[in-house]
Amino acid sequence: MALQVDELQIGLPPQLLANRADICQAEAAIEAAKLDLKSAKLVNLLTIDKPKCSHRANINS
């Protein structure tokens, strides 16, 4: 009597990996880095496009 195997699963199921503390910490660090990058891009965009007021009178002169 031969046993037929359709699939051979190797490794750990994804659910076990998702519950590991080091994996959760790494995922949180990646998400935080993405948010930091978005914030930096936004700040950069806001500071680049500030118009300079050349018509202001110099009070000290």
C-alpha positions as CSV (number, residue, x, y, z in Angstrom):
1,M,0.0,0.0,0.0
2,A,1.6,3.3,-1.1
3,L,1.0,6.6,0.5
4,Q,0.6,9.5,-1.9
5,V,1.6,12.9,-0.8
6,D,0.2,15.9,-2.8
7,E,2.2,18.5,-1.0
8,L,5.2,18.5,1.2
9,Q,5.2,21.3,3.7
10,I,8.6,22.4,5.0
11,G,9.3,25.0,7.7
12,L,7.0,26.8,10.1
13,P,3.5,27.9,9.5
14,P,3.1,31.7,9.0
15,Q,0.9,31.9,12.2
16,L,3.8,30.7,14.3
17,L,6.1,33.3,12.9
18,A,3.6,36.1,13.4
19,N,3.4,35.4,17.1
20,R,7.2,35.6,17.7
21,A,8.2,38.7,19.7
22,D,11.3,39.4,17.6
23,I,9.3,39.2,14.4
24,C,6.6,41.6,15.8
25,Q,9.4,44.0,17.0
26,A,11.0,44.0,13.5
27,E,7.7,44.6,11.8
28,A,7.0,47.5,14.2
29,A,10.4,49.0,13.5
30,I,9.8,48.8,9.7
31,E,6.4,50.5,10.0
32,A,7.9,53.3,12.2
33,A,10.7,53.8,9.7
34,K,8.1,54.2,6.9
35,L,6.2,56.8,9.0
36,D,9.5,58.7,9.7
37,L,10.3,58.7,6.0
38,K,6.8,60.1,5.1
39,S,7.1,62.7,7.8
40,A,10.6,63.8,6.6
41,K,9.4,64.0,3.0
42,L,6.4,66.1,4.1
43,V,8.6,68.5,6.1
44,N,11.0,68.7,3.2
45,L,8.2,69.6,0.8
46,L,6.8,72.3,3.2
47,T,10.2,73.9,3.7
48,I,11.2,74.0,0.0
49,D,8.2,75.8,-1.3
50,K,8.0,78.6,1.3
51,P,7.8,81.9,-0.7
52,K,10.2,84.6,0.1
53,C,8.7,88.1,0.7
54,S,11.0,90.4,-1.2
55,H,8.7,93.4,-0.9
56,R,9.0,93.7,2.9
57,A,10.7,96.9,4.1
58,N,13.8,96.5,6.2
59,I,13.0,97.9,9.6
60,N,16.7,98.3,10.7
61,S,17.7,100.5,7.8
